[in-house]
Every structure is written in structure tokens, then in C-alpha cells.
Amino acid sequence: NRHKLNHRQFHLNLRKNFFPVRVTEHWNRLPREAVEAPSLEIFKTHLDVIL
């Protein structure tokens, strides 16, 4: 999937709280239909179904 984000492990607790570090695993678990949604509204609709 070309939309996957690289998730890196950090040993410092401080870095684990940064937004990009916290979000990458969740983003990569989203289904392809949600990630490749053509608009924000469609993305939100897919996200509502998932959650």
C-alpha cells in the first residue's frame, strides 16, 4: 500500500508521545477503502463504520 507510514521504535518515552509516532500504527491498520477515499467526507464515513 503506497499510503502506509513508516513506524519507528523509540527508546525514549518523550518521543513516544509525539503525534507522528502515536498515529502511524493506527493509520497503517485502516482499510484501503478508507485510506484511498477521494474526499474527506467519504474518509469520515468509512472511519465512522470502522469505529
mmCIF file of the N, C-alpha and C atoms, coordinates in Angstrom:
data_MODEL
# 
_entry.id   MODEL 
# 
loop_
_atom_site.group_PDB 
_atom_site.id 
_atom_site.type_symbol 
_atom_site.label_atom_id 
_atom_site.label_alt_id 
_atom_site.label_comp_id 
_atom_site.label_asym_id 
_atom_site.label_entity_id 
_atom_site.label_seq_id 
_atom_site.pdbx_PDB_ins_code 
_atom_site.Cartn_x 
_atom_site.Cartn_y 
_atom_site.Cartn_z 
_atom_site.occupancy 
_atom_site.B_iso_or_equiv 
_atom_site.pdbx_formal_charge 
_atom_site.auth_seq_id 
_atom_site.auth_comp_id 
_atom_site.auth_asym_id 
_atom_site.auth_atom_id 
_atom_site.pdbx_PDB_model_num 
ATOM 1   N N  . ASN A 1 1  ? 0.851   -1.177 0.000  1.00 0.00 ? 1  ASN A N  1 
ATOM 2   C CA . ASN A 1 1  ? 0.000   0.000  0.000  1.00 0.00 ? 1  ASN A CA 1 
ATOM 3   C C  . ASN A 1 1  ? 0.893   1.235  0.000  1.00 0.00 ? 1  ASN A C  1 
ATOM 4   N N  . ARG A 1 2  ? 0.716   2.102  -0.937 1.00 0.00 ? 2  ARG A N  1 
ATOM 5   C CA . ARG A 1 2  ? 1.568   3.280  -1.069 1.00 0.00 ? 2  ARG A CA 1 
ATOM 6   C C  . ARG A 1 2  ? 1.272   4.345  -0.026 1.00 0.00 ? 2  ARG A C  1 
ATOM 7   N N  . HIS A 1 3  ? 0.210   4.192  0.749  1.00 0.00 ? 3  HIS A N  1 
ATOM 8   C CA . HIS A 1 3  ? -0.149  5.190  1.749  1.00 0.00 ? 3  HIS A CA 1 
ATOM 9   C C  . HIS A 1 3  ? 0.314   4.814  3.154  1.00 0.00 ? 3  HIS A C  1 
ATOM 10  N N  . LYS A 1 4  ? 1.019   3.708  3.294  1.00 0.00 ? 4  LYS A N  1 
ATOM 11  C CA . LYS A 1 4  ? 1.483   3.287  4.615  1.00 0.00 ? 4  LYS A CA 1 
ATOM 12  C C  . LYS A 1 4  ? 2.573   4.222  5.111  1.00 0.00 ? 4  LYS A C  1 
ATOM 13  N N  . LEU A 1 5  ? 2.598   4.421  6.404  1.00 0.00 ? 5  LEU A N  1 
ATOM 14  C CA . LEU A 1 5  ? 3.601   5.269  7.037  1.00 0.00 ? 5  LEU A CA 1 
ATOM 15  C C  . LEU A 1 5  ? 4.642   4.392  7.717  1.00 0.00 ? 5  LEU A C  1 
ATOM 16  N N  . ASN A 1 6  ? 5.859   4.846  7.759  1.00 0.00 ? 6  ASN A N  1 
ATOM 17  C CA . ASN A 1 6  ? 6.917   4.117  8.453  1.00 0.00 ? 6  ASN A CA 1 
ATOM 18  C C  . ASN A 1 6  ? 6.786   4.356  9.943  1.00 0.00 ? 6  ASN A C  1 
ATOM 19  N N  . HIS A 1 7  ? 6.778   3.257  10.684 1.00 0.00 ? 7  HIS A N  1 
ATOM 20  C CA . HIS A 1 7  ? 6.691   3.358  12.141 1.00 0.00 ? 7  HIS A CA 1 
ATOM 21  C C  . HIS A 1 7  ? 8.032   2.949  12.720 1.00 0.00 ? 7  HIS A C  1 
ATOM 22  N N  . ARG A 1 8  ? 8.614   3.852  13.513 1.00 0.00 ? 8  ARG A N  1 
ATOM 23  C CA . ARG A 1 8  ? 9.898   3.565  14.123 1.00 0.00 ? 8  ARG A CA 1 
ATOM 24  C C  . ARG A 1 8  ? 9.728   3.414  15.622 1.00 0.00 ? 8  ARG A C  1 
ATOM 25  N N  . GLN A 1 9  ? 10.526  2.539  16.190 1.00 0.00 ? 9  GLN A N  1 
ATOM 26  C CA . GLN A 1 9  ? 10.527  2.348  17.637 1.00 0.00 ? 9  GLN A CA 1 
ATOM 27  C C  . GLN A 1 9  ? 11.485  3.343  18.272 1.00 0.00 ? 9  GLN A C  1 
ATOM 28  N N  . PHE A 1 10 ? 11.099  3.907  19.399 1.00 0.00 ? 10 PHE A N  1 
ATOM 29  C CA . PHE A 1 10 ? 11.956  4.839  20.124 1.00 0.00 ? 10 PHE A CA 1 
ATOM 30  C C  . PHE A 1 10 ? 12.151  4.333  21.539 1.00 0.00 ? 10 PHE A C  1 
ATOM 31  N N  . HIS A 1 11 ? 13.305  4.575  22.063 1.00 0.00 ? 11 HIS A N  1 
ATOM 32  C CA . HIS A 1 11 ? 13.614  4.125  23.413 1.00 0.00 ? 11 HIS A CA 1 
ATOM 33  C C  . HIS A 1 11 ? 13.308  5.189  24.459 1.00 0.00 ? 11 HIS A C  1 
ATOM 34  N N  . LEU A 1 12 ? 13.180  6.422  24.037 1.00 0.00 ? 12 LEU A N  1 
ATOM 35  C CA . LEU A 1 12 ? 12.874  7.497  24.970 1.00 0.00 ? 12 LEU A CA 1 
ATOM 36  C C  . LEU A 1 12 ? 11.366  7.675  25.078 1.00 0.00 ? 12 LEU A C  1 
ATOM 37  N N  . ASN A 1 13 ? 10.858  7.719  26.269 1.00 0.00 ? 13 ASN A N  1 
ATOM 38  C CA . ASN A 1 13 ? 9.414   7.908  26.466 1.00 0.00 ? 13 ASN A CA 1 
ATOM 39  C C  . ASN A 1 13 ? 8.936   9.238  25.918 1.00 0.00 ? 13 ASN A C  1 
ATOM 40  N N  . LEU A 1 14 ? 9.789   10.232 25.950 1.00 0.00 ? 14 LEU A N  1 
ATOM 41  C CA . LEU A 1 14 ? 9.419   11.552 25.439 1.00 0.00 ? 14 LEU A CA 1 
ATOM 42  C C  . LEU A 1 14 ? 9.016   11.485 23.977 1.00 0.00 ? 14 LEU A C  1 
ATOM 43  N N  . ARG A 1 15 ? 9.765   10.778 23.164 1.00 0.00 ? 15 ARG A N  1 
ATOM 44  C CA . ARG A 1 15 ? 9.465   10.702 21.729 1.00 0.00 ? 15 ARG A CA 1 
ATOM 45  C C  . ARG A 1 15 ? 8.225   9.878  21.432 1.00 0.00 ? 15 ARG A C  1 
ATOM 46  N N  . LYS A 1 16 ? 7.891   8.951  22.288 1.00 0.00 ? 16 LYS A N  1 
ATOM 47  C CA . LYS A 1 16 ? 6.710   8.107  22.070 1.00 0.00 ? 16 LYS A CA 1 
ATOM 48  C C  . LYS A 1 16 ? 5.423   8.921  22.094 1.00 0.00 ? 16 LYS A C  1 
ATOM 49  N N  . ASN A 1 17 ? 5.458   10.106 22.688 1.00 0.00 ? 17 ASN A N  1 
ATOM 50  C CA . ASN A 1 17 ? 4.264   10.941 22.787 1.00 0.00 ? 17 ASN A CA 1 
ATOM 51  C C  . ASN A 1 17 ? 4.079   11.871 21.600 1.00 0.00 ? 17 ASN A C  1 
ATOM 52  N N  . PHE A 1 18 ? 5.030   11.942 20.702 1.00 0.00 ? 18 PHE A N  1 
ATOM 53  C CA . PHE A 1 18 ? 4.887   12.801 19.523 1.00 0.00 ? 18 PHE A CA 1 
ATOM 54  C C  . PHE A 1 18 ? 3.783   12.260 18.629 1.00 0.00 ? 18 PHE A C  1 
ATOM 55  N N  . PHE A 1 19 ? 3.023   13.159 18.044 1.00 0.00 ? 19 PHE A N  1 
ATOM 56  C CA . PHE A 1 19 ? 1.876   12.780 17.221 1.00 0.00 ? 19 PHE A CA 1 
ATOM 57  C C  . PHE A 1 19 ? 2.213   11.777 16.117 1.00 0.00 ? 19 PHE A C  1 
ATOM 58  N N  . PRO A 1 20 ? 3.239   12.009 15.290 1.00 0.00 ? 20 PRO A N  1 
ATOM 59  C CA . PRO A 1 20 ? 3.517   11.048 14.208 1.00 0.00 ? 20 PRO A CA 1 
ATOM 60  C C  . PRO A 1 20 ? 3.845   9.645  14.718 1.00 0.00 ? 20 PRO A C  1 
ATOM 61  N N  . VAL A 1 21 ? 4.460   9.558  15.862 1.00 0.00 ? 21 VAL A N  1 
ATOM 62  C CA . VAL A 1 21 ? 4.808   8.251  16.419 1.00 0.00 ? 21 VAL A CA 1 
ATOM 63  C C  . VAL A 1 21 ? 3.553   7.533  16.897 1.00 0.00 ? 21 VAL A C  1 
ATOM 64  N N  . ARG A 1 22 ? 2.641   8.259  17.519 1.00 0.00 ? 22 ARG A N  1 
ATOM 65  C CA . ARG A 1 22 ? 1.417   7.643  18.043 1.00 0.00 ? 22 ARG A CA 1 
ATOM 66  C C  . ARG A 1 22 ? 0.450   7.228  16.936 1.00 0.00 ? 22 ARG A C  1 
ATOM 67  N N  . VAL A 1 23 ? 0.447   7.933  15.822 1.00 0.00 ? 23 VAL A N  1 
ATOM 68  C CA . VAL A 1 23 ? -0.582  7.760  14.798 1.00 0.00 ? 23 VAL A CA 1 
ATOM 69  C C  . VAL A 1 23 ? -0.235  6.708  13.744 1.00 0.00 ? 23 VAL A C  1 
ATOM 70  N N  . THR A 1 24 ? 1.032   6.458  13.493 1.00 0.00 ? 24 THR A N  1 
ATOM 71  C CA . THR A 1 24 ? 1.405   5.621  12.349 1.00 0.00 ? 24 THR A CA 1 
ATOM 72  C C  . THR A 1 24 ? 0.814   4.222  12.413 1.00 0.00 ? 24 THR A C  1 
ATOM 73  N N  . GLU A 1 25 ? 0.844   3.580  13.572 1.00 0.00 ? 25 GLU A N  1 
ATOM 74  C CA . GLU A 1 25 ? 0.289   2.224  13.654 1.00 0.00 ? 25 GLU A CA 1 
ATOM 75  C C  . GLU A 1 25 ? -1.211  2.224  13.390 1.00 0.00 ? 25 GLU A C  1 
ATOM 76  N N  . HIS A 1 26 ? -1.922  3.195  13.904 1.00 0.00 ? 26 HIS A N  1 
ATOM 77  C CA . HIS A 1 26 ? -3.373  3.280  13.676 1.00 0.00 ? 26 HIS A CA 1 
ATOM 78  C C  . HIS A 1 26 ? -3.678  3.530  12.202 1.00 0.00 ? 26 HIS A C  1 
ATOM 79  N N  . TRP A 1 27 ? -2.929  4.430  11.583 1.00 0.00 ? 27 TRP A N  1 
ATOM 80  C CA . TRP A 1 27 ? -3.132  4.737  10.169 1.00 0.00 ? 27 TRP A CA 1 
ATOM 81  C C  . TRP A 1 27 ? -2.896  3.491  9.314  1.00 0.00 ? 27 TRP A C  1 
ATOM 82  N N  . ASN A 1 28 ? -1.836  2.763  9.594  1.00 0.00 ? 28 ASN A N  1 
ATOM 83  C CA . ASN A 1 28 ? -1.496  1.587  8.795  1.00 0.00 ? 28 ASN A CA 1 
ATOM 84  C C  . ASN A 1 28 ? -2.511  0.460  8.956  1.00 0.00 ? 28 ASN A C  1 
ATOM 85  N N  . ARG A 1 29 ? -3.282  0.472  10.018 1.00 0.00 ? 29 ARG A N  1 
ATOM 86  C CA . ARG A 1 29 ? -4.313  -0.559 10.224 1.00 0.00 ? 29 ARG A CA 1 
ATOM 87  C C  . ARG A 1 29 ? -5.630  -0.236 9.514  1.00 0.00 ? 29 ARG A C  1 
ATOM 88  N N  . LEU A 1 30 ? -5.761  0.982  9.037  1.00 0.00 ? 30 LEU A N  1 
ATOM 89  C CA . LEU A 1 30 ? -7.010  1.348  8.344  1.00 0.00 ? 30 LEU A CA 1 
ATOM 90  C C  . LEU A 1 30 ? -7.157  0.558  7.050  1.00 0.00 ? 30 LEU A C  1 
ATOM 91  N N  . PRO A 1 31 ? -8.385  0.187  6.694  1.00 0.00 ? 31 PRO A N  1 
ATOM 92  C CA . PRO A 1 31 ? -8.602  -0.497 5.426  1.00 0.00 ? 31 PRO A CA 1 
ATOM 93  C C  . PRO A 1 31 ? -8.286  0.418  4.237  1.00 0.00 ? 31 PRO A C  1 
ATOM 94  N N  . ARG A 1 32 ? -7.948  -0.200 3.138  1.00 0.00 ? 32 ARG A N  1 
ATOM 95  C CA . ARG A 1 32 ? -7.573  0.530  1.931  1.00 0.00 ? 32 ARG A CA 1 
ATOM 96  C C  . ARG A 1 32 ? -8.679  1.474  1.473  1.00 0.00 ? 32 ARG A C  1 
ATOM 97  N N  . GLU A 1 33 ? -9.941  1.069  1.607  1.00 0.00 ? 33 GLU A N  1 
ATOM 98  C CA . GLU A 1 33 ? -11.054 1.906  1.158  1.00 0.00 ? 33 GLU A CA 1 
ATOM 99  C C  . GLU A 1 33 ? -11.081 3.246  1.898  1.00 0.00 ? 33 GLU A C  1 
ATOM 100 N N  . ALA A 1 34 ? -10.760 3.227  3.176  1.00 0.00 ? 34 ALA A N  1 
ATOM 101 C CA . ALA A 1 34 ? -10.754 4.467  3.950  1.00 0.00 ? 34 ALA A CA 1 
ATOM 102 C C  . ALA A 1 34 ? -9.557  5.332  3.580  1.00 0.00 ? 34 ALA A C  1 
ATOM 103 N N  . VAL A 1 35 ? -8.392  4.728  3.473  1.00 0.00 ? 35 VAL A N  1 
ATOM 104 C CA . VAL A 1 35 ? -7.169  5.479  3.197  1.00 0.00 ? 35 VAL A CA 1 
ATOM 105 C C  . VAL A 1 35 ? -7.216  6.120  1.814  1.00 0.00 ? 35 VAL A C  1 
ATOM 106 N N  . GLU A 1 36 ? -7.779  5.421  0.854  1.00 0.00 ? 36 GLU A N  1 
ATOM 107 C CA . GLU A 1 36 ? -7.802  5.920  -0.522 1.00 0.00 ? 36 GLU A CA 1 
ATOM 108 C C  . GLU A 1 36 ? -9.102  6.645  -0.867 1.00 0.00 ? 36 GLU A C  1 
ATOM 109 N N  . ALA A 1 37 ? -9.837  7.072  0.141  1.00 0.00 ? 37 ALA A N  1 
ATOM 110 C CA . ALA A 1 37 ? -11.087 7.789  -0.096 1.00 0.00 ? 37 ALA A CA 1 
ATOM 111 C C  . ALA A 1 37 ? -10.804 9.071  -0.883 1.00 0.00 ? 37 ALA A C  1 
ATOM 112 N N  . PRO A 1 38 ? -11.642 9.373  -1.873 1.00 0.00 ? 38 PRO A N  1 
ATOM 113 C CA . PRO A 1 38 ? -11.391 10.538 -2.730 1.00 0.00 ? 38 PRO A CA 1 
ATOM 114 C C  . PRO A 1 38 ? -11.678 11.886 -2.074 1.00 0.00 ? 38 PRO A C  1 
ATOM 115 N N  . SER A 1 39 ? -12.405 11.882 -0.954 1.00 0.00 ? 39 SER A N  1 
ATOM 116 C CA . SER A 1 39 ? -12.702 13.154 -0.294 1.00 0.00 ? 39 SER A CA 1 
ATOM 117 C C  . SER A 1 39 ? -12.697 12.956 1.217  1.00 0.00 ? 39 SER A C  1 
ATOM 118 N N  . LEU A 1 40 ? -12.649 14.046 1.926  1.00 0.00 ? 40 LEU A N  1 
ATOM 119 C CA . LEU A 1 40 ? -12.648 13.996 3.375  1.00 0.00 ? 40 LEU A CA 1 
ATOM 120 C C  . LEU A 1 40 ? -13.967 13.442 3.903  1.00 0.00 ? 40 LEU A C  1 
ATOM 121 N N  . GLU A 1 41 ? -15.063 13.810 3.289  1.00 0.00 ? 41 GLU A N  1 
ATOM 122 C CA . GLU A 1 41 ? -16.371 13.332 3.733  1.00 0.00 ? 41 GLU A CA 1 
ATOM 123 C C  . GLU A 1 41 ? -16.477 11.810 3.604  1.00 0.00 ? 41 GLU A C  1 
ATOM 124 N N  . ILE A 1 42 ? -15.991 11.257 2.501  1.00 0.00 ? 42 ILE A N  1 
ATOM 125 C CA . ILE A 1 42 ? -16.036 9.807  2.303  1.00 0.00 ? 42 ILE A CA 1 
ATOM 126 C C  . ILE A 1 42 ? -15.094 9.125  3.291  1.00 0.00 ? 42 ILE A C  1 
ATOM 127 N N  . PHE A 1 43 ? -13.922 9.726  3.540  1.00 0.00 ? 43 PHE A N  1 
ATOM 128 C CA . PHE A 1 43 ? -13.000 9.190  4.534  1.00 0.00 ? 43 PHE A CA 1 
ATOM 129 C C  . PHE A 1 43 ? -13.671 9.122  5.906  1.00 0.00 ? 43 PHE A C  1 
ATOM 130 N N  . LYS A 1 44 ? -14.370 10.204 6.286  1.00 0.00 ? 44 LYS A N  1 
ATOM 131 C CA . LYS A 1 44 ? -15.058 10.234 7.573  1.00 0.00 ? 44 LYS A CA 1 
ATOM 132 C C  . LYS A 1 44 ? -16.142 9.170  7.653  1.00 0.00 ? 44 LYS A C  1 
ATOM 133 N N  . THR A 1 45 ? -16.849 8.958  6.558  1.00 0.00 ? 45 THR A N  1 
ATOM 134 C CA . THR A 1 45 ? -17.888 7.933  6.527  1.00 0.00 ? 45 THR A CA 1 
ATOM 135 C C  . THR A 1 45 ? -17.288 6.550  6.749  1.00 0.00 ? 45 THR A C  1 
ATOM 136 N N  . HIS A 1 46 ? -16.187 6.253  6.063  1.00 0.00 ? 46 HIS A N  1 
ATOM 137 C CA . HIS A 1 46 ? -15.508 4.968  6.255  1.00 0.00 ? 46 HIS A CA 1 
ATOM 138 C C  . HIS A 1 46 ? -14.993 4.840  7.681  1.00 0.00 ? 46 HIS A C  1 
ATOM 139 N N  . LEU A 1 47 ? -14.475 5.912  8.220  1.00 0.00 ? 47 LEU A N  1 
ATOM 140 C CA . LEU A 1 47 ? -13.942 5.895  9.576  1.00 0.00 ? 47 LEU A CA 1 
ATOM 141 C C  . LEU A 1 47 ? -15.051 5.636  10.596 1.00 0.00 ? 47 LEU A C  1 
ATOM 142 N N  . ASP A 1 48 ? -16.223 6.244  10.392 1.00 0.00 ? 48 ASP A N  1 
ATOM 143 C CA . ASP A 1 48 ? -17.356 6.008  11.296 1.00 0.00 ? 48 ASP A CA 1 
ATOM 144 C C  . ASP A 1 48 ? -17.763 4.543  11.296 1.00 0.00 ? 48 ASP A C  1 
ATOM 145 N N  . VAL A 1 49 ? -17.714 3.910  10.131 1.00 0.00 ? 49 VAL A N  1 
ATOM 146 C CA . VAL A 1 49 ? -18.079 2.491  10.035 1.00 0.00 ? 49 VAL A CA 1 
ATOM 147 C C  . VAL A 1 49 ? -17.056 1.629  10.779 1.00 0.00 ? 49 VAL A C  1 
ATOM 148 N N  . ILE A 1 50 ? -15.793 1.984  10.649 1.00 0.00 ? 50 ILE A N  1 
ATOM 149 C CA . ILE A 1 50 ? -14.719 1.211  11.275 1.00 0.00 ? 50 ILE A CA 1 
ATOM 150 C C  . ILE A 1 50 ? -14.779 1.335  12.795 1.00 0.00 ? 50 ILE A C  1 
ATOM 151 N N  . LEU A 1 51 ? -15.005 2.546  13.275 1.00 0.00 ? 51 LEU A N  1 
ATOM 152 C CA . LEU A 1 51 ? -15.004 2.769  14.725 1.00 0.00 ? 51 LEU A CA 1 
ATOM 153 C C  . LEU A 1 51 ? -16.361 2.431  15.303 1.00 0.00 ? 51 LEU A C  1 
# 
